[in-house]
Structures are given as structure tokens and as C-alpha cells.
Amino acid sequence: MRLSEPRNNSAMMRFCAFLRGVNVNGTSMKMADVRDVFESAGLSEVSSVLASGNILFSSEKSVNELKISLEKAMSDHFKYDAFMFIKTNDEVKQILQDVPFQNDSSSHIYAFIGEDGIDKMLDDEFSKVKASETEKAKVVNHHFYWQNSKGNTVKSDFGKILGNKRYKHLVTSRNINTIEKILQKL
């Protein structure tokens, strides 16, 4: 089931904002400052998980309202083009439940979070690259998952595609271990 809006706009809901491009490629910010921006935007119970831009919060607003106002607030405060993808507590749980690969010590599993239809675009891109024998990709419930051997993420042909600027406003990714940590705090 895909959720994109709270069922009842007057009910407080828990969300996770997955920020794109935080603390990579010269975009540096402290999570305390990011939390301050979210609190200044009127959100409550704001916390962060790791330094990669995973912000948990509560709000009565819709996902669309939150995305527009928070991207603007982040862009204004940090002077960069902010992109984020906001998921409800239930959606984050679903991402973890749908992981199609067995977690092992030799590989990383990534979930991709983004705009509607990005799963098909990523699946199409993956089908065009020369994947190593340890790389796998699969779409489950509109989410794209990628498994790759440790140390090969940015070296792989698919990893190089993901760094392309044309995707920066469409998608971000998180290691499944990060998703687990987020759910522990949600």
C-alpha cells in the first residue's frame, strides 16, 4: 500500500524526511542546525538519525505541504538546492518489510526513496549497465532495491549513474541498516 497523505489532516502523524545530498560533495551541515530549521517550520518531536539527513518529526500537515515548505526553509537557511522525500511511519516500515535480499556481511543493500515512478526509471537504468555478479536489483511495491558488494558501490557502473545530477531532485538512497535505525527511533 502506498501512502502519500495523512488519512486525517487534523491528526498528528510521524514522518521521516530523507534529505538528498547532505554532508557529501561539499554540502556540509550539522544535524542540530537541520533540526532547528524543522522546528522553526512549526514541526514537533524533531530528531535526527545519523548525519546523512534523516529527520524524524510530527505534524498535522500533508506530505505535499511539508515537502514544499521544508525544501524552501532548508534552501534558504543553508543556501543550497534542498531536495527531500517525506515518508510516513507506515511507509518506512513497509520499505524495510519489502527488502527482497538477504542481508549478509559482504554486501550492502540500498532502498531508493523518491518521486513516483523512480522505481521504474532505476530498474530500466540497472538493466542497461554491466552489473557485477554480486549486484542485484529488484522493485517491490514501488521501491527500488539494490544489493552490491561492499567497497563497490561508487565503482560500479550503476553507482556512477546514481551520481548523475539529473537524479538529484528525483531520488535518494539509504542503506537498509540506516532504515532499521530510523525505525527504532520513529
N, C-alpha and C positions, 0 to 999 in steps of 0.2 A: 504494500500500500504506500502510495506517495502522499506525503503531507506537505502542503506549502503554505497554508494559512492556519492560524489557530481556529479551533472549532467555534469558540465563543470569544469575540473580540474584547469582552469585558473581563474575561478570566485571565489571571496572571499565569503565564507559561514560562517554562525553562527553555533556553536556547543555547546553542553554541555557534559563535561566529568563527569561521575558518578564514583567516586573513591570508591573502596571497602575497608572497614575496617579502615576508618580514624577516629581518636580520640575515638577508642574503643579498649578494650583488650590490653592496653599498647602502642598502636601506636598513638603517640601524635604529632600533627604538627599545626603550625599556618597557617591560610589561606593566610596571606601575604607572607609567605615563599613559599607556594604552587604556588601562583600567580607568584612569581619571577621565579620559575622553568619553568613555562609555557611561560613566556615572554622570558627567556633565550633560550628557544627552538624555538624562532622566531615567536611566535603567537602574534596576536594583539587583542586589545579591551578585555583584560583579566580581569575578575571579578569573585567573588565567591558569593555563596548564602548559608548562614548558615555555620556552622563549620563542617558539615558532608561530605565535599568533593564533592561539586557541583561547577565545574569550567566552566564558560562561556568564549568563545573565538571565534575569527575569524581566518580563514586560507584558503589557496588555496589547501592544501594537501588533500589526500583521507583519509577516516576514518582508513583504514588499516595502512597507513604510520604514521598517528597521534598516533594510539594506540601503535605501536611498539616503536616509538621514545619517547613518553611521559612516557610509563611504565619504559623504561630504565632510562630516566632522573630522574624520581621520585625515583626509586630504588637506583640509585647512590647517589642522594642528601640526602635522608632520611634513607638510609641503611636498607631498608625492601623490601619485595617482593611486588611491587606495581601491582595492578590489577585495570583496569578501563574499562568502557564501554562508548563509544562515540556515541552520537546521534545528528542528525541534528535538527535544529529548528523545522522543519515539523514533525519529528518523536516524539519529545517531545510533541508537540501539539496533535498528534494522541494518545499518551499514555493517556493524560487527557481526550480527547473526548471519548475514548472507555471504561472508567470506568463503570463496569456493576452494581455497587452497589450504593444505595442511601447513601450519607454522613449523619451521624447523630452524636449527641453529646456523644453517649455511645460506639462508636466503632472507630477503626482505619481502614483505607483502605490502602493497600500497593500495589504498582506496582513493578514488578520484571523486572530488566533490565539485559540482559546478552547475552551469546553466543546463536547462532541459535540452536533451539531445546530444550532450557532450559525450555520453557513453558510446553512441554510435560513431561519432567522429573519431574518438580514440581507438575504438575497435577497428575501424577502417584504416587508420594510420598504422596500427600494430600489424595488420595483415600485409602491409606493403614493405615492412622492414625485414631485414635478415636478422631474425631473432636467434640468440644463442640457444643451445639445447636445454639450458636451465631456465629460460624465460617462458612464462606462460601468461596469458591474458584471458579474461572472461568477463562478460557482462551478466550481472544478476540484478534483477529488479531496478533497472535504470542506473546502476552504478557500475563503473568500470574498475576492475581489479587487475593488478599486475604483480606477478611474482618474478623476482630476479635474484641472482646470486649476490651475496654481499660483496661490496667492492666494485661491482659492475654497473651500478645504477647510472652514473653520468657518462660512462664509457660506452654504453650500449647505444645502438642506432636509435632505439625508441626513446631512451633517455635524452638524447640530443634533440629529438623532435620536441620533447616537452619543454625545453628551454626556449623555444621559439616565441618571440614576442606576440605573435598572433593569438596565442592561447592565454595571455596573462589576464584578460578580462572574462575568460570563459571557464577556467578550471584551476583548482589547486589540488594537491595530493597530501595524504598523510599516511605514515607508516601505521600498520594495524596496532602496533604497540602503543602508539600515541592515542589512537581511538579508544583503546582499553583504559588508558589513564584518564581520558576525558570522561568516560562513563563512570569511573569511580568517583569523580567529583560532581557530576551532574546530579 
